[in-house]
């Protein structure tokens, strides 16, 4: 049988994890995918002794049971699993999500702070995960409009453009493609049919039902350009960082200052057959 991708979401009872859960439920129902709800007890996270560890595990099991029951009651058509893990959360969730799954995590960090916050868990998840990651801020999702996609490299422009277009079509919203580059390079790139922006737009136009596509260049630093364009949007779609460690990169700056849900897309591997 063919393996079906899942939405894997980490929960801990916090407001950011509730925002991530709501996002994952909506998308799992949309895609006809399964949902795996995971709670991680970190033995290195301040839990001391066997008794405290047992209590933390028991609390996690109760949280998972209540969460799964709540989702099944509201959405009986959705296939829901739950799992308790004992490990460092970043690595536990990254290992639990298969390469073809979508890992969804919440973040409480919102508002542009010029990269002053280091070690953000959202950055760690995006780096550690083998597949696509959604980072969902604890922010009111109502009244948000439009999907924004950041493109910067030829090799992943079509992937980002296509996925962003699919998300825009699903929401019935326009798509805005953004490429940041020095002002003096804009005219040359604008005339290049093989530029990342042109390739992303071409891939987006091939998606059935695409309503409106806007393409724009920005001379601002990439993270500032993307965060500004995504402010008030329903989703920001990015490709993965080319560096193994994203500290100081555009991806790092965007994730620790996310003001809208961010989808970091990676190519889906061919689904294996059992």
C-alpha positions in Angstrom: 0.0 0.0 0.0 1.1 3.6 -0.6 2.1 5.6 2.4 0.1 8.8 2.9 1.8 12.0 4.2 0.7 13.3 7.6 0.6 16.5 9.4 2.7 16.1 12.6 2.1 18.7 15.2 3.7 19.3 18.5 1.5 20.3 21.4 2.2 21.3 25.0 -1.0 23.2 26.0 0.4 26.6 25.3 -1.3 29.2 23.1 1.3 28.9 20.3 0.8 25.1 20.2 -2.9 25.6 20.0 -2.4 27.9 17.0 -0.2 25.2 15.4 -2.8 22.5 16.1 -5.6 24.5 14.6 -3.5 25.2 11.5 -2.6 21.5 11.2 -6.2 20.3 11.6 -7.4 22.6 8.9 -4.7 21.5 6.4 -5.0 17.8 7.2 -8.7 18.0 6.5 -8.1 20.0 3.3 -5.6 17.5 2.0 -7.3 14.3 3.2 -4.2 13.5 5.3 -3.8 12.0 8.7 -2.9 14.0 11.8 -0.3 12.9 14.4 -0.4 14.9 17.6 2.8 14.6 19.6 3.8 15.7 23.1 7.4 15.5 24.1 8.7 15.2 27.7 12.2 16.6 27.8 14.2 14.8 30.5 16.8 17.5 30.3 14.3 20.3 30.6 14.2 20.9 34.3 12.6 17.5 35.2 14.4 16.1 38.2 14.1 12.6 39.5 11.9 9.6 38.6 8.8 10.9 40.3 8.8 14.2 38.5 9.5 12.5 35.2 6.6 10.1 35.8 4.3 13.0 36.6 5.4 14.8 33.5 4.7 11.7 31.4 1.3 11.3 33.0 0.4 14.9 32.4 1.5 14.5 28.8 -0.7 11.5 28.3 -3.7 13.3 29.7 -3.0 16.3 27.4 -2.8 14.0 24.4 -5.9 12.1 25.2 -8.0 15.3 25.7 -6.6 16.9 22.6 -7.3 13.8 20.4 -10.8 13.5 21.8 -11.5 17.1 21.1 -10.4 16.9 17.5 -12.2 13.6 16.9 -15.4 15.1 18.3 -15.2 18.2 16.1 -13.9 16.4 13.0 -15.0 12.7 13.0 -13.8 12.3 9.4 -10.2 13.1 10.4 -7.8 10.3 11.1 -6.0 11.3 14.4 -3.2 9.6 16.2 -1.3 10.7 19.3 2.2 9.9 20.6 4.1 10.6 23.8 7.9 10.9 23.3 10.7 11.2 25.8 13.5 13.2 24.3 14.8 16.7 23.4 11.7 18.2 21.7 13.5 19.5 18.6 15.1 16.2 17.7 12.1 14.0 18.8 9.7 15.8 16.6 12.1 16.1 13.7 12.8 12.3 13.9 9.0 11.5 14.2 8.1 13.4 11.0 9.0 11.5 7.9 10.5 13.3 4.9 7.1 13.4 3.2 5.2 14.6 6.3 4.6 18.3 7.2 5.8 19.2 10.7 3.8 22.0 12.3 5.1 23.9 15.3 3.9 27.0 17.1 6.0 30.1 18.0 5.3 32.9 20.4 7.9 35.2 18.8 6.2 37.8 16.7 7.3 41.3 15.6 10.5 42.2 13.9 13.4 42.5 16.4 16.4 42.5 14.0 17.6 39.1 15.0 18.2 39.8 18.7 16.6 36.6 19.8 18.9 33.6 19.2 18.2 29.9 19.6 14.6 30.1 18.6 13.0 26.7 18.6 11.3 27.4 15.3 14.7 27.9 13.6 15.9 24.6 15.2 12.9 22.7 13.9 13.3 24.1 10.4 17.0 23.0 10.4 16.4 19.6 11.9 13.4 18.4 10.0 13.8 16.3 6.9 10.7 17.6 5.2 8.4 20.6 5.0 7.9 22.7 8.2 5.1 25.1 9.1 5.9 27.6 11.8 2.7 29.2 13.1 2.7 32.3 15.3 0.3 32.8 18.1 -1.6 35.5 16.3 -5.2 36.1 15.3 -5.6 34.4 11.8 -8.8 36.3 11.0 -8.8 39.2 8.5 -5.5 38.0 7.0 -5.3 38.1 3.2 -3.0 37.0 0.5 -0.1 34.4 0.2 3.5 35.7 -0.1 6.4 33.6 -1.4 10.0 34.6 -1.1 12.2 33.4 -4.0 16.0 33.8 -4.2 17.5 30.8 -6.1 16.8 29.2 -9.5 17.0 25.7 -8.1 14.0 26.0 -5.8 12.0 28.8 -7.5 9.5 26.5 -9.2 9.0 24.5 -6.0 8.2 27.6 -4.0 6.1 29.2 -6.7 4.0 26.0 -7.2 3.4 25.4 -3.5 2.6 29.0 -2.8 0.1 29.0 -5.7 -1.6 25.9 -4.4 -2.0 27.5 -1.0 -3.3 30.7 -2.6 -5.9 28.8 -4.7 -7.1 26.9 -1.6 -7.7 30.2 0.2 -9.1 32.0 -2.8 -6.4 34.7 -2.4 -3.9 36.5 -4.5 -0.2 35.4 -4.6 2.6 37.8 -4.3 6.1 36.7 -5.3 9.0 38.7 -3.8 12.7 38.7 -4.7 15.1 40.9 -2.7 18.3 42.0 -4.4 20.4 45.2 -4.7 18.7 48.1 -6.5 21.4 48.2 -9.2 20.6 44.5 -10.2 16.9 44.9 -10.6 16.7 45.9 -14.3 19.0 43.1 -15.4 17.1 40.5 -13.4 13.7 41.9 -14.5 14.6 41.2 -18.1 15.9 37.7 -17.4 13.3 35.0 -18.3 15.3 32.5 -16.2 15.4 34.6 -13.0 14.1 33.0 -9.8 11.1 35.4 -9.9 10.3 34.5 -13.5 10.6 30.8 -12.9 8.4 31.0 -9.7 5.7 33.0 -11.6 5.7 30.5 -14.5 5.3 27.5 -12.1 2.5 29.4 -10.2 0.6 30.1 -13.4 0.5 26.4 -14.2 -1.6 25.7 -11.0 -5.3 25.3 -11.9 -7.5 28.0 -10.4 -4.8 30.5 -9.8 -6.6 33.9 -9.5 -4.0 36.7 -9.3 -0.2 36.7 -9.3 1.9 39.8 -8.4 5.7 39.8 -8.8 7.8 42.4 -7.1 11.5 43.2 -6.5 12.7 44.8 -3.3 16.0 46.5 -2.6 15.6 46.1 1.2 17.5 43.3 3.0 15.7 40.0 2.3 14.3 39.3 5.8 13.0 42.8 6.1 11.4 42.7 2.6 9.7 39.3 3.3 8.5 40.2 6.8 7.1 43.5 5.5 5.4 41.9 2.5 3.9 39.1 4.7 2.5 41.4 7.4 -1.2 40.7 7.5 -0.9 37.9 5.0 -2.3 34.4 5.5 0.9 32.6 4.7 4.6 33.2 3.8 6.2 30.4 1.8 10.0 30.0 1.6 12.5 27.5 0.4 15.0 25.9 2.8 18.2 27.7 3.8 21.2 26.7 1.7 23.4 26.7 4.8 23.4 23.9 7.3 23.2 26.4 10.2 20.8 29.3 9.5 22.1 31.7 12.2 22.4 35.1 10.5 20.5 33.9 7.3 17.3 35.2 5.9 15.4 32.0 7.1 16.7 32.5 10.7 15.6 36.2 10.7 12.2 35.5 9.3 11.4 32.6 11.6 12.3 34.3 14.9 10.3 37.3 13.9 7.4 35.6 12.1 4.3 37.8 11.9 2.3 35.2 9.8 2.5 31.5 9.4 5.6 30.4 7.5 5.8 27.3 5.4 9.4 26.2 4.7 9.0 23.8 1.7 11.3 21.0 0.7 10.9 18.6 -2.3 8.7 15.7 -1.3 10.5 12.3 -1.8 8.8 9.6 -3.9 6.3 7.8 -1.6 7.4 4.4 -0.7 5.3 1.3 -1.1 4.9 -1.2 1.7 
